[in-house]
Amino acid sequence: MEPKANILVLGVGNLLLQDEGAGVRALEVFARTYTVPDGVELLDGGTSGLDLLHHIEGRDCLVILDVVKSGKPAGTLVRLEAEQVPALLDRKISPHQLGLSDLLAIARLTDTMPEKLVLLGVEPKSFDTGLEMSEEVGGCLEGLAAMLAGELGALGVEVQKLPE
């Protein structure tokens, strides 16, 4: 990776559907726990879909934080890369996957897809209406944030943990 990063970290999900908001919540934990240099943007994408296209245009790397229905136990952390991401989106890995799937498809069609695509996620337990996450998923947000710190470090980005 070049000295100056050009990375978008996108937390997605619906905070009103319990575990469905894990991507956004993990991004919040990461932002409270770590600092990143210029060139790394942290963005709460919520449930937006195609509205996010202009945010990913021109990026070298896109890291998405989201829930991933992989069939593993609730709270299991999952890492997908490159073609694994759109392939799994076709199998409905999260309730808002249509927006995210459409976003990535349009980015690919318009040749604006970042060179590197990574999805860091967690297996959800509940998508019931409510602001509280399940214990299994809520308890792994720090782990997902640490996973993101490691991912950025592997990309050559200097991530520093803030004092507690």
PyMOL CGO cylinders between C-alpha atoms (Angstrom):
from pymol import cmd
from pymol.cgo import CYLINDER

trace = [
    CYLINDER, 0.00, 0.00, 0.00, 1.23, 3.52, -0.75, 0.3, 1, 1, 1, 1, 1, 1,
    CYLINDER, 1.23, 3.52, -0.75, 2.38, 5.74, 2.13, 0.3, 1, 1, 1, 1, 1, 1,
    CYLINDER, 2.38, 5.74, 2.13, -0.86, 7.78, 2.22, 0.3, 1, 1, 1, 1, 1, 1,
    CYLINDER, -0.86, 7.78, 2.22, -3.85, 5.55, 2.69, 0.3, 1, 1, 1, 1, 1, 1,
    CYLINDER, -3.85, 5.55, 2.69, -7.09, 6.06, 0.78, 0.3, 1, 1, 1, 1, 1, 1,
    CYLINDER, -7.09, 6.06, 0.78, -9.38, 3.79, 2.73, 0.3, 1, 1, 1, 1, 1, 1,
    CYLINDER, -9.38, 3.79, 2.73, -13.07, 3.97, 3.61, 0.3, 1, 1, 1, 1, 1, 1,
    CYLINDER, -13.07, 3.97, 3.61, -14.28, 2.03, 6.63, 0.3, 1, 1, 1, 1, 1, 1,
    CYLINDER, -14.28, 2.03, 6.63, -18.04, 1.73, 6.30, 0.3, 1, 1, 1, 1, 1, 1,
    CYLINDER, -18.04, 1.73, 6.30, -20.20, 0.57, 9.21, 0.3, 1, 1, 1, 1, 1, 1,
    CYLINDER, -20.20, 0.57, 9.21, -23.65, -0.50, 8.00, 0.3, 1, 1, 1, 1, 1, 1,
    CYLINDER, -23.65, -0.50, 8.00, -26.84, -1.74, 9.57, 0.3, 1, 1, 1, 1, 1, 1,
    CYLINDER, -26.84, -1.74, 9.57, -30.13, -0.79, 11.16, 0.3, 1, 1, 1, 1, 1, 1,
    CYLINDER, -30.13, -0.79, 11.16, -29.84, 0.22, 14.81, 0.3, 1, 1, 1, 1, 1, 1,
    CYLINDER, -29.84, 0.22, 14.81, -33.57, -0.38, 15.34, 0.3, 1, 1, 1, 1, 1, 1,
    CYLINDER, -33.57, -0.38, 15.34, -33.32, -4.13, 14.67, 0.3, 1, 1, 1, 1, 1, 1,
    CYLINDER, -33.32, -4.13, 14.67, -31.17, -5.37, 17.56, 0.3, 1, 1, 1, 1, 1, 1,
    CYLINDER, -31.17, -5.37, 17.56, -28.09, -7.17, 16.16, 0.3, 1, 1, 1, 1, 1, 1,
    CYLINDER, -28.09, -7.17, 16.16, -28.64, -5.76, 12.67, 0.3, 1, 1, 1, 1, 1, 1,
    CYLINDER, -28.64, -5.76, 12.67, -26.85, -2.57, 13.77, 0.3, 1, 1, 1, 1, 1, 1,
    CYLINDER, -26.85, -2.57, 13.77, -23.64, -4.38, 14.78, 0.3, 1, 1, 1, 1, 1, 1,
    CYLINDER, -23.64, -4.38, 14.78, -21.61, -2.86, 11.94, 0.3, 1, 1, 1, 1, 1, 1,
    CYLINDER, -21.61, -2.86, 11.94, -22.48, 0.69, 12.98, 0.3, 1, 1, 1, 1, 1, 1,
    CYLINDER, -22.48, 0.69, 12.98, -21.98, -0.11, 16.69, 0.3, 1, 1, 1, 1, 1, 1,
    CYLINDER, -21.98, -0.11, 16.69, -18.57, -1.72, 15.99, 0.3, 1, 1, 1, 1, 1, 1,
    CYLINDER, -18.57, -1.72, 15.99, -17.52, 1.39, 14.07, 0.3, 1, 1, 1, 1, 1, 1,
    CYLINDER, -17.52, 1.39, 14.07, -18.51, 3.52, 17.08, 0.3, 1, 1, 1, 1, 1, 1,
    CYLINDER, -18.51, 3.52, 17.08, -16.43, 1.30, 19.39, 0.3, 1, 1, 1, 1, 1, 1,
    CYLINDER, -16.43, 1.30, 19.39, -13.47, 1.51, 17.00, 0.3, 1, 1, 1, 1, 1, 1,
    CYLINDER, -13.47, 1.51, 17.00, -13.69, 5.33, 16.80, 0.3, 1, 1, 1, 1, 1, 1,
    CYLINDER, -13.69, 5.33, 16.80, -13.73, 5.58, 20.63, 0.3, 1, 1, 1, 1, 1, 1,
    CYLINDER, -13.73, 5.58, 20.63, -10.81, 3.18, 21.00, 0.3, 1, 1, 1, 1, 1, 1,
    CYLINDER, -10.81, 3.18, 21.00, -8.40, 3.91, 18.15, 0.3, 1, 1, 1, 1, 1, 1,
    CYLINDER, -8.40, 3.91, 18.15, -7.04, 6.79, 16.09, 0.3, 1, 1, 1, 1, 1, 1,
    CYLINDER, -7.04, 6.79, 16.09, -6.25, 6.51, 12.41, 0.3, 1, 1, 1, 1, 1, 1,
    CYLINDER, -6.25, 6.51, 12.41, -4.19, 8.82, 10.20, 0.3, 1, 1, 1, 1, 1, 1,
    CYLINDER, -4.19, 8.82, 10.20, -5.48, 11.08, 7.46, 0.3, 1, 1, 1, 1, 1, 1,
    CYLINDER, -5.48, 11.08, 7.46, -6.53, 9.06, 4.48, 0.3, 1, 1, 1, 1, 1, 1,
    CYLINDER, -6.53, 9.06, 4.48, -8.67, 6.65, 6.50, 0.3, 1, 1, 1, 1, 1, 1,
    CYLINDER, -8.67, 6.65, 6.50, -12.30, 7.74, 6.71, 0.3, 1, 1, 1, 1, 1, 1,
    CYLINDER, -12.30, 7.74, 6.71, -14.74, 6.16, 9.15, 0.3, 1, 1, 1, 1, 1, 1,
    CYLINDER, -14.74, 6.16, 9.15, -18.34, 6.45, 7.92, 0.3, 1, 1, 1, 1, 1, 1,
    CYLINDER, -18.34, 6.45, 7.92, -21.65, 5.38, 9.47, 0.3, 1, 1, 1, 1, 1, 1,
    CYLINDER, -21.65, 5.38, 9.47, -23.51, 4.13, 6.40, 0.3, 1, 1, 1, 1, 1, 1,
    CYLINDER, -23.51, 4.13, 6.40, -26.62, 3.09, 8.32, 0.3, 1, 1, 1, 1, 1, 1,
    CYLINDER, -26.62, 3.09, 8.32, -29.02, 1.44, 5.92, 0.3, 1, 1, 1, 1, 1, 1,
    CYLINDER, -29.02, 1.44, 5.92, -28.09, 3.60, 2.94, 0.3, 1, 1, 1, 1, 1, 1,
    CYLINDER, -28.09, 3.60, 2.94, -27.45, 1.80, -0.28, 0.3, 1, 1, 1, 1, 1, 1,
    CYLINDER, -27.45, 1.80, -0.28, -26.70, 3.56, -3.52, 0.3, 1, 1, 1, 1, 1, 1,
    CYLINDER, -26.70, 3.56, -3.52, -26.40, 6.88, -1.69, 0.3, 1, 1, 1, 1, 1, 1,
    CYLINDER, -26.40, 6.88, -1.69, -22.99, 5.64, -0.55, 0.3, 1, 1, 1, 1, 1, 1,
    CYLINDER, -22.99, 5.64, -0.55, -21.61, 5.25, -4.07, 0.3, 1, 1, 1, 1, 1, 1,
    CYLINDER, -21.61, 5.25, -4.07, -19.89, 8.64, -4.15, 0.3, 1, 1, 1, 1, 1, 1,
    CYLINDER, -19.89, 8.64, -4.15, -18.16, 7.78, -0.84, 0.3, 1, 1, 1, 1, 1, 1,
    CYLINDER, -18.16, 7.78, -0.84, -16.47, 4.69, -2.29, 0.3, 1, 1, 1, 1, 1, 1,
    CYLINDER, -16.47, 4.69, -2.29, -15.50, 6.22, -5.63, 0.3, 1, 1, 1, 1, 1, 1,
    CYLINDER, -15.50, 6.22, -5.63, -11.77, 6.78, -5.92, 0.3, 1, 1, 1, 1, 1, 1,
    CYLINDER, -11.77, 6.78, -5.92, -10.88, 4.68, -2.87, 0.3, 1, 1, 1, 1, 1, 1,
    CYLINDER, -10.88, 4.68, -2.87, -8.05, 2.18, -2.88, 0.3, 1, 1, 1, 1, 1, 1,
    CYLINDER, -8.05, 2.18, -2.88, -9.70, 0.05, -0.24, 0.3, 1, 1, 1, 1, 1, 1,
    CYLINDER, -9.70, 0.05, -0.24, -13.19, -0.42, 1.20, 0.3, 1, 1, 1, 1, 1, 1,
    CYLINDER, -13.19, -0.42, 1.20, -13.63, -2.17, 4.55, 0.3, 1, 1, 1, 1, 1, 1,
    CYLINDER, -13.63, -2.17, 4.55, -17.26, -2.91, 5.46, 0.3, 1, 1, 1, 1, 1, 1,
    CYLINDER, -17.26, -2.91, 5.46, -18.43, -3.71, 8.99, 0.3, 1, 1, 1, 1, 1, 1,
    CYLINDER, -18.43, -3.71, 8.99, -21.72, -5.61, 9.01, 0.3, 1, 1, 1, 1, 1, 1,
    CYLINDER, -21.72, -5.61, 9.01, -23.60, -8.64, 10.25, 0.3, 1, 1, 1, 1, 1, 1,
    CYLINDER, -23.60, -8.64, 10.25, -22.99, -11.83, 8.30, 0.3, 1, 1, 1, 1, 1, 1,
    CYLINDER, -22.99, -11.83, 8.30, -25.32, -14.82, 8.33, 0.3, 1, 1, 1, 1, 1, 1,
    CYLINDER, -25.32, -14.82, 8.33, -22.84, -17.60, 7.85, 0.3, 1, 1, 1, 1, 1, 1,
    CYLINDER, -22.84, -17.60, 7.85, -24.53, -20.37, 9.82, 0.3, 1, 1, 1, 1, 1, 1,
    CYLINDER, -24.53, -20.37, 9.82, -21.98, -20.17, 12.63, 0.3, 1, 1, 1, 1, 1, 1,
    CYLINDER, -21.98, -20.17, 12.63, -22.86, -19.53, 16.30, 0.3, 1, 1, 1, 1, 1, 1,
    CYLINDER, -22.86, -19.53, 16.30, -24.09, -16.01, 17.18, 0.3, 1, 1, 1, 1, 1, 1,
    CYLINDER, -24.09, -16.01, 17.18, -21.18, -13.70, 17.93, 0.3, 1, 1, 1, 1, 1, 1,
    CYLINDER, -21.18, -13.70, 17.93, -18.72, -15.47, 15.62, 0.3, 1, 1, 1, 1, 1, 1,
    CYLINDER, -18.72, -15.47, 15.62, -16.49, -12.96, 13.82, 0.3, 1, 1, 1, 1, 1, 1,
    CYLINDER, -16.49, -12.96, 13.82, -16.21, -13.39, 10.07, 0.3, 1, 1, 1, 1, 1, 1,
    CYLINDER, -16.21, -13.39, 10.07, -13.74, -12.00, 7.51, 0.3, 1, 1, 1, 1, 1, 1,
    CYLINDER, -13.74, -12.00, 7.51, -14.47, -12.07, 3.80, 0.3, 1, 1, 1, 1, 1, 1,
    CYLINDER, -14.47, -12.07, 3.80, -12.39, -10.58, 1.00, 0.3, 1, 1, 1, 1, 1, 1,
    CYLINDER, -12.39, -10.58, 1.00, -12.71, -9.68, -2.67, 0.3, 1, 1, 1, 1, 1, 1,
    CYLINDER, -12.71, -9.68, -2.67, -15.11, -11.92, -4.61, 0.3, 1, 1, 1, 1, 1, 1,
    CYLINDER, -15.11, -11.92, -4.61, -16.27, -13.67, -1.43, 0.3, 1, 1, 1, 1, 1, 1,
    CYLINDER, -16.27, -13.67, -1.43, -18.20, -10.49, -0.49, 0.3, 1, 1, 1, 1, 1, 1,
    CYLINDER, -18.20, -10.49, -0.49, -20.59, -10.09, -3.45, 0.3, 1, 1, 1, 1, 1, 1,
    CYLINDER, -20.59, -10.09, -3.45, -20.91, -13.86, -3.75, 0.3, 1, 1, 1, 1, 1, 1,
    CYLINDER, -20.91, -13.86, -3.75, -22.23, -14.11, -0.21, 0.3, 1, 1, 1, 1, 1, 1,
    CYLINDER, -22.23, -14.11, -0.21, -24.41, -11.02, -0.62, 0.3, 1, 1, 1, 1, 1, 1,
    CYLINDER, -24.41, -11.02, -0.62, -26.27, -13.00, -3.28, 0.3, 1, 1, 1, 1, 1, 1,
    CYLINDER, -26.27, -13.00, -3.28, -27.24, -15.43, -0.51, 0.3, 1, 1, 1, 1, 1, 1,
    CYLINDER, -27.24, -15.43, -0.51, -28.74, -12.71, 1.73, 0.3, 1, 1, 1, 1, 1, 1,
    CYLINDER, -28.74, -12.71, 1.73, -26.24, -12.40, 4.55, 0.3, 1, 1, 1, 1, 1, 1,
    CYLINDER, -26.24, -12.40, 4.55, -27.95, -9.44, 6.22, 0.3, 1, 1, 1, 1, 1, 1,
    CYLINDER, -27.95, -9.44, 6.22, -31.43, -7.82, 6.08, 0.3, 1, 1, 1, 1, 1, 1,
    CYLINDER, -31.43, -7.82, 6.08, -30.22, -4.67, 4.33, 0.3, 1, 1, 1, 1, 1, 1,
    CYLINDER, -30.22, -4.67, 4.33, -28.08, -6.68, 1.91, 0.3, 1, 1, 1, 1, 1, 1,
    CYLINDER, -28.08, -6.68, 1.91, -30.09, -5.49, -1.10, 0.3, 1, 1, 1, 1, 1, 1,
    CYLINDER, -30.09, -5.49, -1.10, -28.79, -1.94, -0.68, 0.3, 1, 1, 1, 1, 1, 1,
    CYLINDER, -28.79, -1.94, -0.68, -25.24, -3.11, -0.07, 0.3, 1, 1, 1, 1, 1, 1,
    CYLINDER, -25.24, -3.11, -0.07, -25.40, -5.67, -2.85, 0.3, 1, 1, 1, 1, 1, 1,
    CYLINDER, -25.40, -5.67, -2.85, -26.72, -3.03, -5.26, 0.3, 1, 1, 1, 1, 1, 1,
    CYLINDER, -26.72, -3.03, -5.26, -24.04, -0.57, -4.15, 0.3, 1, 1, 1, 1, 1, 1,
    CYLINDER, -24.04, -0.57, -4.15, -21.22, -3.04, -4.87, 0.3, 1, 1, 1, 1, 1, 1,
    CYLINDER, -21.22, -3.04, -4.87, -22.79, -4.12, -8.17, 0.3, 1, 1, 1, 1, 1, 1,
    CYLINDER, -22.79, -4.12, -8.17, -23.07, -0.51, -9.38, 0.3, 1, 1, 1, 1, 1, 1,
    CYLINDER, -23.07, -0.51, -9.38, -19.52, 0.23, -8.23, 0.3, 1, 1, 1, 1, 1, 1,
    CYLINDER, -19.52, 0.23, -8.23, -18.32, -2.75, -10.25, 0.3, 1, 1, 1, 1, 1, 1,
    CYLINDER, -18.32, -2.75, -10.25, -20.34, -1.72, -13.32, 0.3, 1, 1, 1, 1, 1, 1,
    CYLINDER, -20.34, -1.72, -13.32, -19.11, 1.89, -13.19, 0.3, 1, 1, 1, 1, 1, 1,
    CYLINDER, -19.11, 1.89, -13.19, -15.52, 0.76, -12.57, 0.3, 1, 1, 1, 1, 1, 1,
    CYLINDER, -15.52, 0.76, -12.57, -15.44, 2.62, -9.26, 0.3, 1, 1, 1, 1, 1, 1,
    CYLINDER, -15.44, 2.62, -9.26, -15.00, -0.45, -7.05, 0.3, 1, 1, 1, 1, 1, 1,
    CYLINDER, -15.00, -0.45, -7.05, -11.97, -0.03, -4.80, 0.3, 1, 1, 1, 1, 1, 1,
    CYLINDER, -11.97, -0.03, -4.80, -9.06, -2.30, -5.63, 0.3, 1, 1, 1, 1, 1, 1,
    CYLINDER, -9.06, -2.30, -5.63, -9.37, -4.06, -2.28, 0.3, 1, 1, 1, 1, 1, 1,
    CYLINDER, -9.37, -4.06, -2.28, -12.67, -5.05, -0.65, 0.3, 1, 1, 1, 1, 1, 1,
    CYLINDER, -12.67, -5.05, -0.65, -12.93, -6.59, 2.81, 0.3, 1, 1, 1, 1, 1, 1,
    CYLINDER, -12.93, -6.59, 2.81, -16.02, -7.41, 4.89, 0.3, 1, 1, 1, 1, 1, 1,
    CYLINDER, -16.02, -7.41, 4.89, -15.57, -7.83, 8.62, 0.3, 1, 1, 1, 1, 1, 1,
    CYLINDER, -15.57, -7.83, 8.62, -18.71, -9.06, 10.31, 0.3, 1, 1, 1, 1, 1, 1,
    CYLINDER, -18.71, -9.06, 10.31, -20.38, -10.90, 13.10, 0.3, 1, 1, 1, 1, 1, 1,
    CYLINDER, -20.38, -10.90, 13.10, -22.96, -13.66, 13.08, 0.3, 1, 1, 1, 1, 1, 1,
    CYLINDER, -22.96, -13.66, 13.08, -26.22, -12.18, 14.43, 0.3, 1, 1, 1, 1, 1, 1,
    CYLINDER, -26.22, -12.18, 14.43, -28.68, -13.76, 16.86, 0.3, 1, 1, 1, 1, 1, 1,
    CYLINDER, -28.68, -13.76, 16.86, -31.76, -11.54, 16.62, 0.3, 1, 1, 1, 1, 1, 1,
    CYLINDER, -31.76, -11.54, 16.62, -33.27, -9.07, 14.16, 0.3, 1, 1, 1, 1, 1, 1,
    CYLINDER, -33.27, -9.07, 14.16, -36.28, -8.31, 16.35, 0.3, 1, 1, 1, 1, 1, 1,
    CYLINDER, -36.28, -8.31, 16.35, -37.32, -4.70, 16.78, 0.3, 1, 1, 1, 1, 1, 1,
    CYLINDER, -37.32, -4.70, 16.78, -35.35, -3.06, 19.58, 0.3, 1, 1, 1, 1, 1, 1,
    CYLINDER, -35.35, -3.06, 19.58, -32.27, -1.03, 20.39, 0.3, 1, 1, 1, 1, 1, 1,
    CYLINDER, -32.27, -1.03, 20.39, -30.60, -3.65, 22.61, 0.3, 1, 1, 1, 1, 1, 1,
    CYLINDER, -30.60, -3.65, 22.61, -28.25, -6.10, 20.96, 0.3, 1, 1, 1, 1, 1, 1,
    CYLINDER, -28.25, -6.10, 20.96, -28.11, -9.75, 21.99, 0.3, 1, 1, 1, 1, 1, 1,
    CYLINDER, -28.11, -9.75, 21.99, -25.50, -10.57, 24.60, 0.3, 1, 1, 1, 1, 1, 1,
    CYLINDER, -25.50, -10.57, 24.60, -23.57, -12.70, 22.11, 0.3, 1, 1, 1, 1, 1, 1,
    CYLINDER, -23.57, -12.70, 22.11, -23.26, -9.94, 19.50, 0.3, 1, 1, 1, 1, 1, 1,
    CYLINDER, -23.26, -9.94, 19.50, -23.00, -6.96, 21.84, 0.3, 1, 1, 1, 1, 1, 1,
    CYLINDER, -23.00, -6.96, 21.84, -20.21, -8.74, 23.68, 0.3, 1, 1, 1, 1, 1, 1,
    CYLINDER, -20.21, -8.74, 23.68, -18.06, -9.11, 20.59, 0.3, 1, 1, 1, 1, 1, 1,
    CYLINDER, -18.06, -9.11, 20.59, -18.05, -5.50, 19.34, 0.3, 1, 1, 1, 1, 1, 1,
    CYLINDER, -18.05, -5.50, 19.34, -14.65, -4.79, 20.91, 0.3, 1, 1, 1, 1, 1, 1,
    CYLINDER, -14.65, -4.79, 20.91, -13.32, -7.90, 19.18, 0.3, 1, 1, 1, 1, 1, 1,
    CYLINDER, -13.32, -7.90, 19.18, -14.69, -6.72, 15.86, 0.3, 1, 1, 1, 1, 1, 1,
    CYLINDER, -14.69, -6.72, 15.86, -13.11, -3.29, 16.42, 0.3, 1, 1, 1, 1, 1, 1,
    CYLINDER, -13.11, -3.29, 16.42, -9.78, -4.97, 17.22, 0.3, 1, 1, 1, 1, 1, 1,
    CYLINDER, -9.78, -4.97, 17.22, -10.16, -7.07, 14.07, 0.3, 1, 1, 1, 1, 1, 1,
    CYLINDER, -10.16, -7.07, 14.07, -10.57, -3.83, 12.11, 0.3, 1, 1, 1, 1, 1, 1,
    CYLINDER, -10.57, -3.83, 12.11, -7.44, -2.38, 13.75, 0.3, 1, 1, 1, 1, 1, 1,
    CYLINDER, -7.44, -2.38, 13.75, -5.53, -5.49, 12.68, 0.3, 1, 1, 1, 1, 1, 1,
    CYLINDER, -5.53, -5.49, 12.68, -6.91, -5.29, 9.15, 0.3, 1, 1, 1, 1, 1, 1,
    CYLINDER, -6.91, -5.29, 9.15, -5.84, -1.66, 8.81, 0.3, 1, 1, 1, 1, 1, 1,
    CYLINDER, -5.84, -1.66, 8.81, -2.42, -2.51, 10.26, 0.3, 1, 1, 1, 1, 1, 1,
    CYLINDER, -2.42, -2.51, 10.26, -2.02, -5.24, 7.63, 0.3, 1, 1, 1, 1, 1, 1,
    CYLINDER, -2.02, -5.24, 7.63, -2.76, -2.59, 5.00, 0.3, 1, 1, 1, 1, 1, 1,
    CYLINDER, -2.76, -2.59, 5.00, 0.16, -0.53, 6.29, 0.3, 1, 1, 1, 1, 1, 1,
    CYLINDER, 0.16, -0.53, 6.29, -1.94, 1.96, 8.24, 0.3, 1, 1, 1, 1, 1, 1,
    CYLINDER, -1.94, 1.96, 8.24, -0.64, 3.08, 11.61, 0.3, 1, 1, 1, 1, 1, 1,
    CYLINDER, -0.64, 3.08, 11.61, -3.53, 2.54, 14.02, 0.3, 1, 1, 1, 1, 1, 1,
    CYLINDER, -3.53, 2.54, 14.02, -3.01, 3.71, 17.57, 0.3, 1, 1, 1, 1, 1, 1,
    CYLINDER, -3.01, 3.71, 17.57, -5.05, 2.64, 20.59, 0.3, 1, 1, 1, 1, 1, 1,
    CYLINDER, -5.05, 2.64, 20.59, -6.26, 5.53, 22.71, 0.3, 1, 1, 1, 1, 1, 1,
    CYLINDER, -6.26, 5.53, 22.71, -5.54, 5.49, 26.45, 0.3, 1, 1, 1, 1, 1, 1,
    CYLINDER, -5.54, 5.49, 26.45, -8.49, 4.22, 28.49, 0.3, 1, 1, 1, 1, 1, 1,
]
cmd.load_cgo(trace, "trace")
